[in-house]
Amino acid sequence: MPKTEIELDRKLKLFIDIFRALASENRDDVSKEILILELVNTGKYTEQEALVYIKQAQQYGFIFERKLVCMQ
């Protein structure tokens, strides 16, 4: 496996680990801003890279935004 693919796999695993730690066992909501901050604080992601990983995770259904539904 090329070095770039290995690095991507490590970054993806780190992303998942951080997201799961923030969500806890209760599957609490995770603020996008806090997730970005935690990713950037690892020194492995820029803010732009963090946004790309979040978008990809949303596209693959790993994470999603909850929508509030108003009942009338």
N, C-alpha and C positions, 0 to 999 in steps of 0.2 A: 504494500500500500504506500503510495507517495506521501511524503512528509506533510503536504498541505491537507490531504484527506485525514491523516492521523490527527492533525491539529484541529480540524473541523469536528471530528468525532469527540475529541476531548472538550472542546468548547460547547458542543451540544450537550454532552453529559453534565458539564458544569452548570449550564443553563437549567437543565431539568432538575438537578440537585438543589439549586438555589430556589427555584420556583416551588418545589415540593416542601422545602424547609419553611418558606414563607407561608405557604397554604396550610401547613400543619396537618395533622391527622383528621382534623375536623373539616378539611377542604374549605377553609375560610377564603373569602375574596382576597385577592392580592392587588394592591394598587400598582398601576403601570409605572408611576413615578418611583415608587419604592423598589420595584423590580429592576428598573433601569439603574437606580443608584447602587443597589447591591451588585449588579453585574459590573458596572464601571469600577466599583471599589475593589474588585478582585484584581484589577490591573490587566485583565485578559480581554476586555471589551472597551471599545469607545462607545460613546452614547449612540452614535449612528449604527454601530454593529448590534448593540442591544436592541434597538428598534427593529432591525432586520430580523433578528432571531424571534422577537415577539410576534412580528407579522407572520413569519413562517409557521410558528407554533399555532397561531390562530388559523391559518390556512389548512393545516393538517388536523385541526380539531383537538389538539393537545390542550390548548387553553381557549377560553371564549369569554366574551363580555356578556354579562347578564343584562337583559332588557327589562325594564319595569313596564308592566302592563297596567293601564288604568282601567278599572272596572266602573262601568256607569250603570 
